[in-house]
Amino acid sequence: MRVDWYDLELAFEFVSSGQPGINEAILCRESGKFYCIPNLATTWMSGGRC
C-alpha cells in the first residue's frame, strides 16, 4: 500500500496539535486513507486529508 507523503504529514501534524491522547489519526490499510478523530468525540473522514 502506498501513502502520500503529504497526507502522512498532515495526519502527524493533526495528532501533534493537541495534548497527548486528544487527537487520533488512523490509516486504513486497504484504501490508504487517513481518518482523523478530533478530541475523541466526533469522527470524520477526510477522504485522504486530515
Residue frames as qw, qx, qy, qz and C-alpha x, y, z in Angstrom:
[[0.000, 0.890, 0.456, 0.000, 0.00, 0.00, 0.00],
 [0.408, 0.268, -0.005, 0.873, 1.29, 3.43, -0.89],
 [0.215, -0.822, -0.429, 0.306, 0.62, 6.50, 1.20],
 [0.323, 0.794, 0.069, 0.511, 1.02, 10.06, 0.00],
 [0.511, -0.007, -0.402, 0.760, 3.74, 11.83, 2.00],
 [0.145, -0.342, 0.008, -0.928, 1.62, 14.99, 2.26],
 [0.707, -0.436, -0.348, -0.435, -1.28, 13.00, 3.79],
 [0.772, -0.212, -0.470, 0.372, 1.09, 11.39, 6.28],
 [0.300, 0.148, -0.254, 0.907, 2.50, 14.78, 7.24],
 [0.384, -0.420, -0.134, -0.811, -1.00, 16.26, 7.72],
 [0.799, -0.398, -0.429, -0.139, -2.03, 13.34, 9.91],
 [0.651, -0.086, -0.419, 0.627, 1.12, 13.72, 12.00],
 [0.064, 0.247, -0.127, 0.959, 0.55, 17.46, 12.43],
 [0.570, -0.455, -0.309, -0.611, -3.10, 16.89, 13.31],
 [0.810, -0.361, -0.446, 0.126, -2.25, 14.41, 16.06],
 [0.557, -0.023, -0.302, 0.774, 0.56, 16.63, 17.34],
 [0.039, -0.525, -0.129, -0.840, -1.68, 19.71, 17.51],
 [0.620, -0.630, -0.131, -0.448, -3.42, 18.77, 20.76],
 [0.430, -0.590, 0.614, -0.299, -2.48, 17.48, 24.15],
 [0.110, 0.252, -0.957, -0.093, -1.29, 13.86, 24.29],
 [0.109, 0.241, 0.953, -0.149, -4.13, 11.42, 23.72],
 [0.340, 0.499, 0.299, -0.739, -6.62, 14.00, 22.49],
 [0.612, 0.571, -0.212, -0.505, -6.46, 13.69, 18.67],
 [0.675, -0.118, 0.711, 0.159, -6.05, 10.49, 16.68],
 [0.517, 0.556, -0.394, -0.518, -5.33, 9.67, 13.05],
 [0.740, -0.055, 0.670, -0.038, -5.93, 6.16, 11.77],
 [0.217, 0.457, -0.647, -0.570, -4.64, 4.77, 8.49],
 [0.884, 0.204, 0.263, -0.328, -6.88, 2.38, 6.57],
 [0.416, -0.394, 0.737, 0.358, -4.54, -0.30, 5.25],
 [0.560, 0.416, 0.699, 0.158, -6.93, -1.19, 2.41],
 [0.340, 0.879, 0.312, 0.120, -7.59, 2.26, 0.98],
 [0.578, 0.135, -0.071, 0.802, -4.52, 4.18, 2.18],
 [0.133, -0.734, -0.174, -0.643, -6.75, 6.95, 3.53],
 [0.228, 0.034, -0.627, 0.744, -6.31, 8.62, 6.89],
 [0.396, -0.694, -0.520, -0.302, -9.25, 9.02, 9.25],
 [0.175, 0.316, -0.412, 0.837, -8.91, 11.81, 11.79],
 [0.486, -0.626, -0.609, -0.019, -10.64, 11.74, 15.16],
 [0.095, 0.533, -0.238, 0.806, -10.61, 15.14, 16.87],
 [0.338, -0.395, 0.440, -0.732, -10.94, 15.26, 20.66],
 [0.051, -0.018, -0.994, 0.095, -12.06, 11.61, 20.70],
 [0.381, 0.343, 0.512, -0.690, -15.65, 12.89, 20.48],
 [0.684, 0.594, 0.138, -0.400, -16.55, 13.03, 16.78],
 [0.600, -0.115, 0.651, 0.451, -15.24, 11.01, 13.90],
 [0.508, 0.763, 0.018, -0.399, -14.91, 12.45, 10.42],
 [0.803, 0.121, 0.420, 0.405, -13.43, 11.07, 7.26],
 [0.079, -0.732, 0.198, 0.647, -11.11, 13.33, 5.42],
 [0.787, 0.606, 0.093, -0.071, -11.04, 11.48, 2.13],
 [0.828, 0.253, -0.068, 0.495, -7.31, 11.14, 2.47],
 [0.247, 0.491, -0.215, 0.807, -6.60, 14.51, 4.02],
 [0.382, -0.468, -0.646, 0.468, -6.84, 15.27, 7.74]]
